[in-house]
């Protein structure tokens, strides 16, 4: 992080804001700079080694634990508030939580960026900021849209200061770690917990016991279930903080690890049958070993089923225990507890809650069923009550599968009926929808088309899944407004703009990458999206000598390049350009204010075809874009191969200035 960027952060953070943060987190925030600072203490005492000899992983863990130190008091205070006020709580059960990496997310949400940037500045000799960030693995707790939805719900509920808690499983292995060998994908174990996770807190005192009417033993080298011989599984909770934006509310994601307690067959071990001696332990710990085990076999199907029951049984036992601490009346359950089930995986919560109310609470069937209905809720990702079907004409959602042309045509038809429908699919499949999108523009319909996986870097499956020419194709349709927002703030403003359209269709092209959310106290307000392009960050005095233009996934790269250029004394400006069509509708005066004609040194960066950018930057060699199809590799390798890196943008800007 450049000194200029740090100075800008400090200048835009009022002292009273810093004082408020100090009060909010319970004391001084000294991340680094002395032997008693959080970072230095963790680096020394957690590793019992000379700090100068520690590696990037140890430094990442020290910084992550320092951030956790800052949030700990607020985390405890949040739970104390819930205990004191006894509000109705939301419990979100999901087999997946695609939370990504926690360090930068928590720093942003805690409003600690100025402190961290200052710490990096002070410790430049020992802190490799980007290197430390790369040491944090993606949490192997989810892999798709279902898990991302769950993670977003938890973040949103914490930001809205809702009393909520997530429940999931603490998988040891994610889906897989990808490598490319001779052009082919190789799947290797993703052991994301190989090193200690600095964010999780083990809660062995909150363990729960789950009784099963079977046990396990090794027969002929195969682990088999023995029905009718009861055994007990132990659920050990591990808590992770869920920090709401602003840091005022810190909720909890509780993940269950399976254990067999103190089981050990000493007699079998003494006879040399070492595997059988640990059969119960192996069976128990296998439950949370892998996210989504292969269910093509009977054993795999059984493991998935027991996984799902284990999640539900542990979570319901825990939340009922919490409910009963302050509520002696079972009839108050729906007024104090809302259990949200994310898809069908935790659906066994329905009979499990009924079992608890019937067998443990000793309620009658009708009363137990009434309480269960009013306590449980369900998020459906397939077909159900909220979907239009032959027997449910009032449903709002239609699932078309990979039939984008028909989907887009249906969106047009509904638009003619004065509805505001939208169709959504992967951006690569916009080719199939394009004829219907063209008709929506021709007919001046306010249809909305939402596309995800916007860029080459999203498609690790290879060139067949990587959009290249698709942005140029949509931008070429007269009357269609194409928007490619660059962060969460711009997404909000893009939706706001689109919902005001009455005679134009719109295409929202979104990313699935974990893009940084820009701090709008430092950068210009995202309301500039309504002008198509706006000055996001500028040179001191607003007198740039080079302009960097970007949209979508590349906006963050332009911001990083801008900071590097300023640090070298080069006056640069970043223009965010989410929509060419909207920008062209602005007055000439506004367009010239964003892109002054006198500034000829301009570089655009976009993970798509370079076609069309010459209108804003001149020659095509002023565009860092795609001139070929993509390739199959992890995102970082793809960005390196095709030049989508801040240093490439910096070099291009310098080259243009030297030419001038």
N, C-alpha and C positions, 0 to 999 in steps of 0.2 A: 504494500500500500504506500503510495507516494506521500512525501511530506506535504505537498500542496493539498492533496485530498484530505489529509488529517487536519490541516489548518482550516480547511473549509468546514469540516465537520465540527470542529471546536467553535468556530465563529458562529455557527448557526444553532448552537446548543446553549440557551441562556443558563446562567449560573443558578437561577431559581429552579430550572428543570433538573439540574444535577442534584441540587439539595433535595428536591422531591424524591428523586430516585434513591438517594441515600436513606431517606426516611422509609421509603417503600420497602426496601430490601433489608432494613434492620441494622444498618451500620455502614462503616466506611467500605468503599470498593477500591482496594488497592490490588490490582491484578498482577503487577510486576514492578520491578524497579528497586526492590530491597530484599534482604534475606528473609524478612517476615511477610512478604507479599504472598498472595495465594499461589501464584504460579511457581515461584521459587521453592516454596515449602513443599508443594506436591512433587516437584521434580526431584528434590533431595530425599524427602522422607518416604515417599511411596516406592522409590526405586533403591534406596540405600546405596547410592552410587554417586560418583562425582558428576554434577550436572553437566559439566563440559564434555563428558564422555557419553552422555545419553543420546539416543537416536531420535528420529522424527516421530516414531510411534510413542515413545515415552513423553515427548514434548506435547504431542496431541492429547494424550491422556491427562497430562498435568493441566493443560489449558481447559479441557472439558470439565475436569473435576473442579477447577477454579470457578467456572461458570455455574456449576451445580452448587458450589458453596454459596454463591450470590443468591440463587433462587431458593435455597433450602428453607430459610425462615418464612418466606412468602408461601411456599408449598405447605409447610406445617400450618401456617395461619389460615390458609384456605380451608383445610380439613377441619381445623378447630371451629371456624365460622359455621361450617355445615353441621358439625356436631351440636353447636350451641343453638342454632336457629331451627334445626330439624326441618329443612325444606323438602319438598318433593324432589327426588333425585332421578336422573336419567341413567340407565345402565345399558350400554351399547355392546352387544355380543356379536363378535365376528371372528371367523376363522382366519381372516387376513387383516393386516394393517400395513399398508404400503406407506411407511412414514419417511423413507429415504434416510438422509443423514441429519443429525440433530444439532450439530455445533452451530453452524451459521443460522439455522432456523431459530434456535433459542437465543442467540445473541441479538438477532433482529427483533424478536418479539419482546425481549426484556428491555429494549431500547438501550442496549449496552454498547452499540457500535462505537460511540466516541471513546469509551474506555478501552475497548479492544484495539482500536486503531492507534490510540496513544501508546498502548502496551507494545504493539508491534513496532512502532516507531522507536521506542526506548530500547527495545531488545533486538534491533536489526541484526546484530552479530550472531545471536543465538536462535532467533525465531525465523524459520522459513515458513511464512504464512501459507502459501499455496501448497507447499510440501506437506505441512501438517494437515491441511484439509483433506488431502488425498489419502491420509492414513486412516480416516474413518470409513469403515465399510458401510454400504447400504444395509440397513437392518433386514435380515432375512425373514420377515414376517408377512410378506405379501408380494404378489407379482402382477396384479392387473387392476382393472377398473373397480372391482368390488372392494379391494383393499385400499385403493386410493380414495374412494368415496368414504370409507370408514375413517381414514386418517383426516380427511377434510372436515367431516362432521365433528370429530373430537377437537380439532383446532378452532372451528367456528364456535362450538359451545363454550370453550374456554374464553374466547375473545368476547362473547356475549355475556360472560360471567354467569353461565348456567351451571347449577350443581350437577355435574355429569362425571361418569367414569366409564372407561372402556375395559372390556374383558377379552382376552385372546389367549393363545398358546405361545409359549416361549420355545419356538423351534430352534434347534441347534444348526440346522442346515436350511438355507434358502433353496430356491428351485435348482439353480445350477450356476456355475461360473463359466462364462463363455471364453473360448479361445479359438483362433482360426489357424488351422494347420493345412498347408497346401490348398488354400481356398475353401476348406470345408470346416463347418462348425464342429467343435468338440465340446462336449458337456463334462464339466468337472465339478466335484463337490464344492459348494459355497459355504465354507465353514466360517461364518461371520462372527462366531463367538470364540474363535481360536484364541484371541487375546481378550483380556478383561474389558467388559463394556462399562465405561465410566458413568453412564447415565442411569443404569438400573440399580435398584436397592432391593436386596433380598429381604423378605419378611418371613422368616421361618416360624415366628411365633403366631402368624396368621394362617398357618397351614390348615388344610381341611382333609378329612378322611372320606374316601369314596368307596363304598362297599360294592363288590361285584359277586355274583353268584357263580364264579368260576375261578380257577387258578391256572397256573401255567407250569409245564414241565417239558424237558427235552426228551423226545422219542425219536430214535434213529437219526439223530442230528437235526431234527426239525422241532422248533418251538411250537407246542400245541396247547390249546385251551382245554381244560378239564372241567366240564359243566358239573354243577352240583357240589363243588368244593369251594366254599366262599373264600375270598381273599380281599385285601384292602389296598387300595392305591392311595398314595399321599400326594396332594397337590400343594406345591411350594410356590407362593406368589412372589413375583419380581415386579416392582413398581417402576414406571418411567414417568417423568414429569411431562405434562402437556401444557405448554405455556401459551396463554392467550396473549394476543397482541397488546402491548402496553404493560404486561407483566403483573397486572393486578390480581388475576385469577390463575392459579396453577392447578389444574386438575390432574388426574392420574389415569394412566393406562396400566392395568394389572394383567400380567402375563403368567400363566400357570406352567410350571415344569412338573413332570411326573416322576415319582419316586416310589420305591417299594418299602420304605421305612428301614428297619434293621434286619431285613431278610438275609439269611445266609445259611445254606444247608451244610453244616460243618461235617456231617457224616459222609455226604456225597463227595465233598472236597477231600476228606481223608482217604477215600477209596480211589482217588485220582480222577474223579469225574468233575473236572474243574468248571466246565460249562454248565452242567446241571446244577452245580452248587449255587450258581448265580442266575438260574432260570427266571425266577420271579423279578429280580432286579432288571435283567435284560428286557423282559416283557414290559415292565413299567416304563423304563426310560425310553423304550422305542416309541412310545406314544407321542412324545414331543420331539422326536429326533428329526423328522423331515416334514416340511411343508408339502401337503398333497402327495402322499405316497401313491405309488402305482396301484390302481384299483382294477387292473385287468385280470387279477386272480382273486379267488375266494379269500385268501389270507389278506390281500391288500384291501379288499372291500371291508373285511372285518376290522382291520386296523383303522380305516377311515371312520367307521361307525363308532368304535370305542373312542377315537379322538374327539368326535363330536359330542359324545355323551360326557366325556371327561371335562371338556370345556364347560358344558351346560351345568353339570352337577357341581363342579367347583364354584362356578360363578353364582349360581342360585344359593348354594349353602352360604357363601360369603355375604351376599347382599341381604339375605333373610336374617342372618346373624346381626348385621348392622341395623336393619329395620327393627328387630326385636329389642335392641339396646334401649330404644327410646319410645317404643310403641308396644303396649301390651295387648292391644285390640287388633285381632287379625283383620277385622272388617275395614281397618284404615289402610290396608295395603295399597289399593289403587290410588289413594290420595297422597301416598308417600313414595311410591315406587312406580317407575315407568321402565319396562324392559323392552328394548328395541332389538329385534332379531334381524341381522343382516343376511338376507337370503335364506335358503332352505337348510344350510348346514346346522345352525343351532335350533332348528324347528322342534327338536325333541324337548326343548324347554317347556312346551305345552304340557305333555304328560308328566314331566318331572315336577313342574309346579303343582299340578294336580296331585301327584303323589305326596308332596310335602304337606299340602293343605288337608288331604284326606288322612294320611297315616300319622303325621306328626302333629298337626294342629287339631286333628279329630273333628273336622268340619264335615257337614253333609255334602253329598254330591252336588246338589243344585247351588248351594252357596259357594262351594269351591270353584265350580265352573263359572259362576258369575264374577267372582274375584279374579280368576285367571283371564277371562275375556277383557276385563277392564284394566288389567295390569300389563298384558303383553301386546306388543305391536310388531309389525312385520314390514320389512323393506323387500320388495319383490324385484328380482332382476330377470325374471323369465316371463311367464304368463300368469295372469291372475286377475283379481277384481278390478284393477285399474286399467286394464287393457281392453281395447275394442276386439270383441269376438262375436261369433254368431249368437251366443247366449247372453252377451253383455254389450248391447249397442250404446250404452252410456260411457263405456271406457274411453280414456283420453289418449292412449298410446297404441300405435300400430307397429308391430315388428315385421319388417320386410326381409331381413336377412341380407344377402349380397344381391340386392335387386335395386340398385340406386336409381335407375331410370324411372321405374315405377314409383318408387318412394317420392322422388322429386315431382313427378307428375301428380301424385296424390296431394302433395303440399300445394301445388298450383290450384288444384280443384277446390281444396278447402279455403284457399285465399279468395277465390271467387265467391265463396259463401260468407265472406266478411269475417272469417276467423283469422287469427294470427298464428298459424302453425309453423313448426320448424322441422326440418329433416336433418339427421346427423349421421355421419359415417367417417371413415378414414379419408384423408385428403387424397391419397393415391387413387381412390375410387371415384373421385369427382369426374373422371373421364366419362363414366357411365351416366352420371347425372347431368352432364353438360347440355345435352339437347333440351331437356326440360327446364334447366336454369335459363337457357337462352330464350325459351318461350316466356318464362316469367318476366324477363326484361322487356321482351317485345310487347307483352300484354300489360306492362306497368303494374305488376302485382307486388304487394309488400310481403313476399315470401322470404323466409329466413332459412339459409342453409349453413349448417355448422359442420366444420371439418376439423378433425384432430390429427395428430402425428404430422405436423406441418412441414417437416424439413428432412433433408437427407440424413441428418444425425439421428433421427428417430427410428430409422429402419434398419436395425441390426440384422434383419433377415436377408438383406441384400438389395440390389438395385431394383428388383421387381416391386419392392415395397417402399421405395424412396422417391417421393415426388421431386421432380426437377423442373419440367416445363409447365407444370399445372398452374402456378401463379400467373405466369404470362398468359396462359390460355383463358383464365377467368378475367383478368384485367382487360383482355381484348373484347369482351362482350359489352356492347354499348348499353348504358343504362344500369349495369350491375355495379353495386358498391362492394368492393372487396376490402376487408379490414384484416390486418394481421397485427394484433396487439403484442407488445413486448414484455409486459409484466401484468400482475394481477390488477393493478390500478387501471391500466389501459383496457383490460378485458371488461371491467365494470363500465367504463366510459363508452366502449364500443357497443355494448349491449344497450346502453342508454340512448346512443345515437340511432341505432337500428330500430328501436321501438318507436321512434318518432317518425319513421318513414311511412308514407301513405301510398306512394305511387312508384316505388323502386324496390326491387329485390336486393338482398344483401347476402354476402358470403363471409362468414366469420371463420378465419383460418387460425386455429389454436395449436399450441404446442403441448406435448405430454412431458417435456423435459422439466426438471425442477428449476425453473428460471428464478433468479433472485427478484424479490419485490423491492423496487427502488424506493429509498427514503425520500418522500416528497417534501420534507423539510429542507433537503439539500438540492433536489432536482425540481424542475418546473412541474406544476400541477398537471395531472393526466387529462384534465379537461381539454387540453390542446388536441386530443384525438378528434374532437368535433371539427377541427380545421384541417384534418387530413395529415398535417405535419406541423411540428412545432419545435422550438429550440428547447431541448431538454437540459443541456448543460452548455455553458458558454465560457469563452475566454474572459479574463479580467477586463472590465470596461466594455465588453460586448464588441470587441474589435478583432475578429478571428482572421488568421492567415490561412487556415485550412479547415475544411468542413467534413465531418464524418457523418454519413447518412446510413441509417439502419432501420430495420423493422423486425418484429417478431423475436425469434430466438437469438438473433444476433445483436439485439440492442445492448445487452449486457457486455458483449465483447467491445462494442464501440465505447461504452462508458469506461471500461478498463483502459482501452487505448488512449482515450482522452486524458485520463489521469497521468498516464506515462508521458504523454506529450507535454502537458503542463509542467510536469516535474523537470523536463529538459528545457523549459523556457519557450516552448512552441505554443503559440496561441491557437488553440483548437476550439471547435464548436461541435456539439453533437445534435443532430436533427433527427428526431424520431419521426418516421414517415409510415404510419400504419395503413394509410389509404391514399393512393395516387388520385383516385377519382374525386374524393372530397377536397384534396389539396388543389386540384385544377379548378374547382368551383370558387375558390377564394379570389379576392381582389388581387390585382397585380401588385399593389402596394404591400399587401400582407405576404405574398409569395416572395417578393424581393427582400422583405425584412427577415424572412427565415433563411433564404438562400441569396445573399447579396450578389448581384451580377459582377461586382468588382472582385469577388473572391473566386478565382478560377481553380484553385487547388481543392478539389473535392474527391472524396473516395466513398463509394457505397459498398456495403457488405450485406449479402443475402444468400442463404443456402438454397438457391434456386437458379434458374436460367438468368443470364445477364441481360436478356433481351428487353429492351425498353428503357433501361437505366440511363442510356446516353442522353436522354432529354434533360436529366438533372446533373450529370457529372461530365458529359462530353464523351470522350473516346471510351470504348468498351474496356480498355486496359485499366481504367480507373475504377473498375468494379471487381470486387472479390466475390465470385459466385461460381456456379456450376456450368462448365462447358462440355462436360461428359456425363454419363450416368454415374451413379455412386458405386459403392463397394460394400462388401460384407465384413464388418469388423466392429468392435466396441466403439462407443461414441467418441472417446478421447482420441483413439487412433484415426477415426474418420476425420475429425476436425484437424488433426495434425497433417494428414495426407493431403487434404484439399485446402489447407491454409486458413481455416476459420479459427484464428487465434489472434489475440490482441497484438502480439508482436508483428504479425504479418500486416495488420492494419497500420501500425506505427511506421513500419518500413515503407509501405506504400505512400503514406502521407509525406514522409521525408523525401522520398524520391520525387514527388510532384513539386515540392518546394524547391528542390535543387534544380529542377528543370526550369522553373520560373525565374 
